[in-house]
């Protein structure tokens, strides 16, 4: 803003104009001086927070509420530390609360009993914590965990199952359209240690069986293992397999069958890593089994319980065949 005196302008008017110019300039300088250092061209910097929530703990316990910087991305890295002992069972999850009293799960349940693993969740909540629901150790086994958060959201995160295969994927769509999607559920009461709960047998040398998801409930807290297996004989018959198809889909007889209570149980295949699934009492746990497939008349996927359960365990399994 330039003020150029014109002929006839009075001295008072000129002084007033100069005072106004000084006020405007000072105001602009003041705004610049008080602009937050993190703000650049009208955009706020991404805020982050990181803190250790568990340090070599040996029993199940919830963490304190993590620091809130407005984060909507949440991650927890947890590490099972066997030491000279062992970590036998783990169930850890991210939880959120709006009032600081009532908490809800916002992530998958972490169940890895060796090495380090990562949990993720998305969404802004005023209160977030990490809850170690179950921890079983022997000797000097322990668990440590670290929380980190950022104000930028992450995709494909949230409560329930891992979303590494979308419901609308070609495999899902083709299977339901062609009538190649199946499900079955079996319940067991008071299964003993190492009981064979459910075995899915491929049953075909030409069709590949693709696992979709398993939903497990138990009236008592337990851990279920899933692993690739082969063999077995004199097994109790199959369950009642239901097709998960669209109304106009072709009705196909499944090639895979379910078996249990074999006189000679199936044996675990080679070095296939068993999946450990922690199931809290009276809660439903859904596990995404995307990526697991089998082909062959003796290829099997088996679910069993390492420890005896006093209660009822129910497993519902879904799969595709192509």
TIVEX-689637 format. One line per 2 residues: their letters; for each residue x, y, z of C-alpha. Coordinates in steps of 0.05 Angstrom, whole numbers, m for minus. Example, Ala and Ser with C-alpha at 12.3 -4.5 7.8 and 13.67 -1.06 7.14 Angstrom:
! TIVEX-689637
AS) 246:m90:156; 273:m21:143
! end
This chain:
! TIVEX-689637
XX) 0:0:0; 31:65:m22
XX) 9:133:2; 31:189:m44
XX) 13:259:m21; m26:297:m73
XX) m30:370:m82; m80:398:m34
XX) m77:340:16; m75:368:86
XX) m21:349:135; m72:317:183
XX) m100:272:130; m30:250:110
XX) m12:233:181; m76:193:190
XX) m62:153:126; 9:137:150
XX) m17:113:218; m67:67:184
XX) m12:39:139; 31:25:200
XX) m26:m11:236; m40:m56:175
XX) 33:m73:167; 41:m88:240
XX) m20:m132:241; 7:m174:182
XX) 74:m181:217; 40:m203:281
XX) 0:m257:245; 63:m284:214
XX) 100:m282:280; 46:m322:316
XX) 34:m374:261; 49:m443:289
XX) 116:m469:267; 84:m535:244
XX) 36:m499:196; 62:m492:125
XX) 20:m459:71; m44:m472:109
XX) m31:m547:122; m17:m577:190
XX) 41:m625:201; 25:m698:216
XX) 26:m708:291; 56:m773:318
XX) 63:m808:384; 103:m869:405
XX) 110:m902:473; 124:m970:505
XX) 61:m999:536; 87:m1065:564
XX) 158:m1080:588; 171:m1154:599
XX) 104:m1167:632; 88:m1238:655
XX) 12:m1233:666; m49:m1207:628
XX) m63:m1133:641; m90:m1072:603
XX) m43:m1014:590; m57:m944:613
XX) m90:m897:562; m39:m876:510
XX) m22:m803:498; m72:m768:452
XX) m45:m722:398; m106:m730:353
XX) m81:m794:320; m127:m835:276
XX) m75:m888:258; m58:m939:312
XX) m4:m992:312; 22:m1040:364
XX) 85:m1082:357; 86:m1138:408
XX) 143:m1186:420; 141:m1253:456
XX) 205:m1261:496; 215:m1333:516
XX) 282:m1323:551; 300:m1390:581
XX) 225:m1406:589; 168:m1401:539
XX) 108:m1359:519; 51:m1409:512
XX) m9:m1365:497; m22:m1292:478
XX) m85:m1251:463; m71:m1177:454
XX) m115:m1124:422; m124:m1049:412
XX) m184:m1019:448; m219:m952:447
XX) m267:m916:494; m307:m852:490
XX) m317:m844:565; m254:m878:592
XX) m296:m933:625; m329:m975:571
XX) m278:m1004:523; m287:m1037:455
XX) m239:m1076:411; m218:m1039:348
XX) m165:m1087:320; m154:m1160:307
XX) m131:m1203:364; m56:m1216:363
XX) m39:m1288:381; 34:m1298:360
XX) 74:m1335:414; 142:m1324:382
XX) 179:m1266:350; 148:m1197:339
XX) 82:m1182:305; 42:m1120:287
XX) m31:m1100:300; m65:m1042:265
XX) m129:m1002:274; m158:m938:244
XX) m204:m883:269; m201:m826:318
XX) m221:m841:391; m210:m798:452
XX) m183:m857:492; m141:m914:465
XX) m105:m969:502; m73:m1037:490
XX) m104:m1095:527; m65:m1159:540
XX) m126:m1204:551; m87:m1269:557
XX) m15:m1285:571; 12:m1353:591
XX) 86:m1361:605; 133:m1411:636
XX) 201:m1398:666; 222:m1326:652
XX) 180:m1318:589; 150:m1248:581
XX) 120:m1199:531; 137:m1128:512
XX) 96:m1081:467; 103:m1012:436
XX) 47:m967:412; 53:m915:357
XX) 1:m869:326; m5:m815:273
XX) m57:m765:254; m61:m792:183
XX) m108:m852:176; m87:m919:149
XX) m127:m958:98; m154:m1029:108
XX) m151:m1026:183; m205:m1036:234
XX) m242:m1085:278; m255:m1157:259
XX) m216:m1193:206; m154:m1175:167
XX) m176:m1146:100; m123:m1172:54
XX) m176:m1199:6; m236:m1156:m10
XX) m305:m1187:m10; m312:m1165:m82
XX) m249:m1200:m106; m252:m1242:m169
XX) m243:m1306:m129; m301:m1289:m83
XX) m346:m1266:m139; m332:m1324:m185
XX) m341:m1375:m130; m408:m1349:m108
XX) m433:m1340:m179; m412:m1410:m200
XX) m435:m1444:m137; m366:m1461:m110
XX) m371:m1428:m41; m384:m1472:19
XX) m388:m1470:95; m397:m1518:153
XX) m398:m1512:228; m384:m1565:282
XX) m389:m1561:358; m352:m1601:411
XX) m365:m1607:485; m307:m1616:534
XX) m255:m1635:481; m192:m1665:510
XX) m121:m1641:500; m99:m1647:428
XX) m169:m1666:405; m181:m1665:330
XX) m237:m1614:324; m245:m1605:250
XX) m207:m1628:188; m222:m1603:118
XX) m200:m1654:66; m189:m1628:m5
XX) m219:m1691:m36; m202:m1676:m109
XX) m141:m1681:m153; m168:m1629:m200
XX) m200:m1576:m156; m161:m1529:m111
XX) m191:m1513:m44; m183:m1440:m22
XX) m196:m1425:51; m237:m1362:64
XX) m248:m1352:139; m260:m1389:204
XX) m304:m1364:261; m290:m1396:329
XX) m328:m1389:395; m317:m1423:461
XX) m352:m1420:528; m284:m1423:561
XX) m220:m1387:541; m176:m1430:498
XX) m125:m1431:442; m139:m1467:377
XX) m85:m1487:327; m93:m1494:252
XX) m41:m1530:209; m33:m1568:144
XX) m39:m1643:152; m42:m1709:115
XX) m63:m1780:129; m113:m1803:182
XX) m161:m1862:180; m228:m1886:206
XX) m254:m1815:213; m324:m1797:235
XX) m368:m1774:177; m376:m1706:146
XX) m418:m1648:169; m476:m1616:133
XX) m442:m1572:82; m480:m1510:60
XX) m469:m1472:m4; m455:m1397:1
XX) m481:m1378:m67; m525:m1328:m102
XX) m597:m1351:m113; m586:m1364:m187
XX) m519:m1399:m178; m508:m1470:m200
XX) m515:m1521:m144; m451:m1562:m140
XX) m432:m1619:m95; m369:m1598:m56
XX) m307:m1639:m68; m279:m1623:1
XX) m306:m1659:63; m302:m1647:138
XX) m277:m1702:184; m264:m1709:258
XX) m249:m1760:312; m204:m1803:268
XX) m178:m1867:301; m111:m1849:270
XX) m107:m1773:270; m77:m1736:211
XX) m4:m1715:219; 23:m1645:211
XX) 57:m1633:144; 131:m1617:145
XX) 151:m1547:166; 84:m1513:153
XX) 78:m1460:208; 18:m1474:253
XX) m30:m1416:265; m47:m1404:339
XX) m116:m1373:350; m132:m1345:420
XX) m206:m1349:435; m231:m1311:497
XX) m290:m1340:534; m358:m1326:503
XX) m330:m1284:447; m330:m1296:372
XX) m263:m1294:337; m261:m1291:261
XX) m195:m1308:226; m182:m1289:153
XX) m149:m1349:120; m136:m1316:53
XX) m77:m1346:17; m84:m1417:46
XX) m101:m1469:m8; m93:m1543:m20
XX) m99:m1593:m77; m99:m1668:m71
XX) m139:m1726:m44; m100:m1728:22
XX) m87:m1654:33; m120:m1629:97
XX) m128:m1568:141; m136:m1587:214
XX) m161:m1549:275; m145:m1576:344
XX) m139:m1553:416; m72:m1563:451
XX) m103:m1561:521; m167:m1593:546
XX) m229:m1549:547; m285:m1553:598
XX) m340:m1523:556; m365:m1521:484
XX) m322:m1501:424; m355:m1485:357
XX) m317:m1476:292; m350:m1449:228
XX) m307:m1455:166; m317:m1424:97
XX) m280:m1442:33; m281:m1438:m43
XX) m267:m1492:m95; m243:m1479:m166
! end
